[in-house]
Amino acid sequence: MPRHHPRRSYWRLLLPLIAIAIYLNGGCSGLRTGLERWIDRTFGQATPREQYRWSNSVDAATLVRWDTAYLRARRDTLRIDLPHEEILAADTNVLYTAHAWRFFLPPGRLLTIEAVAPPSAAALFGELYGADDRRLLLWDTLTHRLTYETSAPLGENLLFLLQTAPYPDSTYRIRLRTDPSLLFPVAGADEGDIRSFWGASRAGGRRRHEGNDIFAARGTPLLAVTDGRVSRVRNGGLGGKTVWLRDGQRGLSYYYAHLDSQLVAAGTYVQRGDTVGLVGNTGNARTTPPHLHFGIYANGARDPYPYLQRQDPEPDAPAFLPGRQTQVPLRGKHYLRSGPTRSAANVLRQLEGGESFIELGTTGRYRRIRTTRGELGYANFD
Ligand SMILES: [Zn+2]
């Protein structure tokens, strides 16, 4: 007579719970194990792209090619500078439905990636990856948009991948640009009023300037650059009247120095845009015109400039729409490049006159092309 094993049924109940507990813990660290991916599939945390893949009626052979395009784009090595704008062709070849861009995002910048596509356009899937191939974010498939800020002190190399559903019927435009992640701390001023930068020599070279000096009339309101807690309000020393604001979300502290007066008390919470004090020249600034010394600290000082620098200029609009199969002009020297800029460092090889290629997109006066040898690059035939 077979023995009953009550422990086995406990395990049947416990294992999924343990798996979920591991998953929830792992979710915080951002690392995704094979087990977590299995749980994603089983418990419905699939990406919009995966959901589309499982639910649509496209034939299996097309899906294999669609996945091939996706995996190939994950390994793309084309590099761009921000801001960037590109028009992608509506290619009927499923192998050309996925594109990727590599770029560097400095600290202090809020990245926005968005696509402009006609409402009738095929579904668009956008995914952002970190340097170690870790998926960071998926964009909203309704608005075709995502925003991201790096927490890496020296910035981060990123890859953005875009794939349309098979057989798109219209071109679409993709834009990547950045804004300062903080509100400018002096009311009515901007980066043009910064007159002393990070690293400038101080006290005859004995120390370096750990911040930016922003000049404005005495009494100009000083604003909270983000939501946070006023951690210290002091009077005395080099900074004179100072205010420290703690930003728990980013793990940063902001230092406002040389104030004429402080208008907040330590321990209070402020919102982005609240007035924390007024511009003055207290402390070692008493012999200079009124200005704010603004500093950012997180395990040491950080250059505040990228956090304050105004929004990116408008990227160069593509000069023409992508065509179809095209040929390299017979006249002149033309190069396949890893980025849409004229630099000796990004030349992949010289193209041959009359060589044919497929045009995938356009940016400025450059074309994103795939050669008949299977290489991907940018080319400019001016
Ligand atoms: Zn200063």
Residues whose N, C-alpha, C, O or C-beta is under 5 A from the ligand:
A	BS01	ZN	N212 D213 H293
